[in-house]
């Protein structure tokens, strides 16, 4: 269980190493540890993953299409090419397993490549919300 004392020690280590991101793999988390995470959200990006989320590798699963996180310039080129706004793109939630795997933030765009028997290979884009 991730408790407040252990979390405070780890946050101090993050401070000493000038780290911006902390990733924790946990079984359970205490309510006091959740409060500490909320306090430090403005200083660090703290990602929590539960152990059961690693049982299945979503990236390599045969039912999950290929996802690629676009860089800022690629995103701008996409929006300019199709003359659309970010709000017109389909959405992918920030807490989606694929978005979490890639560490996506709000406003990031994924290029999703799918295979279809009728169409062949087609590409779609989704924005993190």
VOPAGU-2260 file (C-alpha; in pm, 1 decimal, decimal comma):
REM VOPAGU-2260
SITE   aa  ch    i         X         Y         Z
SITE  UNK   A    0       0,0       0,0       0,0
SITE  UNK   A    1     122,9     346,1     -87,8
SITE  UNK   A    2      96,3     546,1     232,2
SITE  UNK   A    3     165,9     912,5     308,5
SITE  UNK   A    4     504,1     859,7     478,5
SITE  UNK   A    5     648,0     651,5     194,6
SITE  UNK   A    6     510,8     898,2     -61,3
SITE  UNK   A    7     665,8    1198,9     116,9
SITE  UNK   A    8    1006,2    1024,4     112,6
SITE  UNK   A    9     975,1     957,6    -260,8
SITE  UNK   A   10     869,0    1316,4    -329,4
SITE  UNK   A   11    1177,0    1440,9    -144,4
SITE  UNK   A   12    1390,1    1218,5    -368,9
SITE  UNK   A   13    1217,1    1368,5    -673,3
SITE  UNK   A   14    1299,5    1716,9    -542,5
SITE  UNK   A   15    1665,5    1628,6    -483,6
SITE  UNK   A   16    1702,7    1489,1    -834,3
SITE  UNK   A   17    1514,8    1782,0    -993,0
SITE  UNK   A   18    1273,7    1534,3   -1150,0
SITE  UNK   A   19     948,6    1649,4   -1303,7
SITE  UNK   A   20     770,8    1312,0   -1323,8
SITE  UNK   A   21     713,7    1039,5   -1065,9
SITE  UNK   A   22     568,8     702,2   -1163,9
SITE  UNK   A   23     436,6     470,0    -895,1
SITE  UNK   A   24     317,0     112,2    -941,1
SITE  UNK   A   25      87,4      26,0    -653,0
SITE  UNK   A   26    -158,5    -229,6    -519,1
SITE  UNK   A   27    -354,7      14,4    -302,6
SITE  UNK   A   28    -329,3     376,4    -197,0
SITE  UNK   A   29    -430,2     544,2     127,4
SITE  UNK   A   30    -654,7     850,3     131,6
SITE  UNK   A   31    -379,9    1055,7     296,9
SITE  UNK   A   32    -141,2     967,2      12,3
SITE  UNK   A   33    -403,1    1084,6    -240,4
SITE  UNK   A   34    -422,8    1418,8     -59,3
SITE  UNK   A   35     -43,7    1456,6     -79,0
SITE  UNK   A   36     -52,5    1384,4    -452,5
SITE  UNK   A   37    -310,2    1661,2    -499,9
SITE  UNK   A   38     -86,8    1903,1    -305,8
SITE  UNK   A   39     218,5    1832,7    -522,6
SITE  UNK   A   40      40,8    1822,2    -861,5
SITE  UNK   A   41     154,7    2174,5    -943,6
SITE  UNK   A   42     521,3    2078,9    -891,7
SITE  UNK   A   43     535,1    1724,6   -1032,6
SITE  UNK   A   44     351,6    1500,4   -1272,2
SITE  UNK   A   45     268,8    1198,8   -1058,3
SITE  UNK   A   46     140,5     893,2   -1243,3
SITE  UNK   A   47     -22,5     609,3   -1051,8
SITE  UNK   A   48     -50,6     267,0   -1210,1
SITE  UNK   A   49    -211,9     -27,9   -1037,5
SITE  UNK   A   50     -40,4    -366,0   -1067,3
SITE  UNK   A   51    -340,3    -522,8   -1241,1
SITE  UNK   A   52    -300,7    -274,3   -1527,9
SITE  UNK   A   53      22,2    -450,9   -1627,9
SITE  UNK   A   54    -132,2    -794,4   -1666,9
SITE  UNK   A   55    -227,5    -710,7   -2024,5
SITE  UNK   A   56      -0,3    -514,5   -2257,3
SITE  UNK   A   57    -257,4    -296,9   -2435,2
SITE  UNK   A   58      -6,3    -170,1   -2690,9
SITE  UNK   A   59      69,7    -518,4   -2824,4
SITE  UNK   A   60    -284,5    -658,2   -2804,6
SITE  UNK   A   61    -415,2    -769,8   -3143,7
SITE  UNK   A   62    -744,9    -580,6   -3104,6
SITE  UNK   A   63    -580,1    -245,6   -3029,4
SITE  UNK   A   64    -486,2     -44,2   -3339,8
SITE  UNK   A   65    -151,8     130,1   -3369,2
SITE  UNK   A   66    -128,4     460,4   -3183,4
SITE  UNK   A   67     131,9     727,8   -3246,2
SITE  UNK   A   68     158,2    1047,0   -3042,8
SITE  UNK   A   69     205,8    1346,0   -3274,1
SITE  UNK   A   70     457,6    1622,1   -3211,5
SITE  UNK   A   71     339,9    1983,7   -3193,1
SITE  UNK   A   72     439,1    2066,8   -3552,9
SITE  UNK   A   73     269,3    1751,4   -3685,0
SITE  UNK   A   74     -46,0    1847,0   -3496,4
SITE  UNK   A   75     -36,9    2199,4   -3639,9
SITE  UNK   A   76      17,8    2062,1   -3991,3
SITE  UNK   A   77    -279,1    1824,0   -3947,2
SITE  UNK   A   78    -511,9    2102,7   -3833,0
SITE  UNK   A   79    -396,7    2333,6   -4114,7
SITE  UNK   A   80    -422,4    2061,9   -4380,4
SITE  UNK   A   81    -784,8    1976,2   -4298,9
SITE  UNK   A   82    -871,8    2335,5   -4195,4
SITE  UNK   A   83   -1020,7    2222,4   -3865,8
SITE  UNK   A   84   -1003,7    2325,2   -3501,7
SITE  UNK   A   85    -896,7    2102,3   -3214,2
SITE  UNK   A   86   -1258,3    2085,7   -3096,3
SITE  UNK   A   87   -1357,6    1916,7   -3424,5
SITE  UNK   A   88   -1132,8    1614,9   -3370,6
SITE  UNK   A   89   -1272,6    1299,2   -3210,3
SITE  UNK   A   90   -1175,0    1262,1   -2845,4
SITE  UNK   A   91    -972,8    1013,4   -2644,7
SITE  UNK   A   92    -990,8    1040,3   -2268,0
SITE  UNK   A   93    -680,3    1134,3   -2073,1
SITE  UNK   A   94    -733,0     828,8   -1849,7
SITE  UNK   A   95    -759,1     586,9   -2143,6
SITE  UNK   A   96    -499,3     307,8   -2100,3
SITE  UNK   A   97    -326,0     399,6   -2426,9
SITE  UNK   A   98    -310,4     770,3   -2337,9
SITE  UNK   A   99    -170,1     683,8   -1995,5
SITE  UNK   A  100      85,6     448,1   -2152,0
SITE  UNK   A  101     218,7     729,0   -2372,1
SITE  UNK   A  102     194,7     990,8   -2095,9
SITE  UNK   A  103     -36,1    1207,0   -2307,2
SITE  UNK   A  104    -159,9    1539,6   -2177,9
SITE  UNK   A  105    -469,3    1742,0   -2265,1
SITE  UNK   A  106    -442,7    1870,8   -2619,4
SITE  UNK   A  107    -208,7    1595,2   -2743,9
SITE  UNK   A  108    -314,6    1423,7   -3066,2
SITE  UNK   A  109    -287,2    1053,8   -3150,7
SITE  UNK   A  110    -260,2     918,5   -3502,9
SITE  UNK   A  111    -446,3     586,3   -3500,9
SITE  UNK   A  112    -380,4     338,3   -3782,8
SITE  UNK   A  113    -641,2      64,3   -3823,5
SITE  UNK   A  114    -684,1    -226,5   -4060,8
SITE  UNK   A  115   -1022,4    -305,9   -4210,1
SITE  UNK   A  116   -1114,0    -588,8   -4448,5
SITE  UNK   A  117   -1332,8    -355,4   -4652,9
SITE  UNK   A  118   -1119,5     -39,7   -4662,5
SITE  UNK   A  119    -769,9    -171,3   -4595,1
SITE  UNK   A  120    -550,2      56,5   -4387,7
SITE  UNK   A  121    -702,0     383,8   -4273,8
SITE  UNK   A  122    -586,9     655,5   -4040,5
SITE  UNK   A  123    -783,9     856,7   -3789,3
SITE  UNK   A  124    -682,2    1116,6   -3531,8
SITE  UNK   A  125    -797,0    1172,3   -3174,8
SITE  UNK   A  126    -727,2    1451,1   -2929,7
SITE  UNK   A  127    -679,8    1397,6   -2555,3
SITE  UNK   A  128    -946,8    1554,2   -2336,2
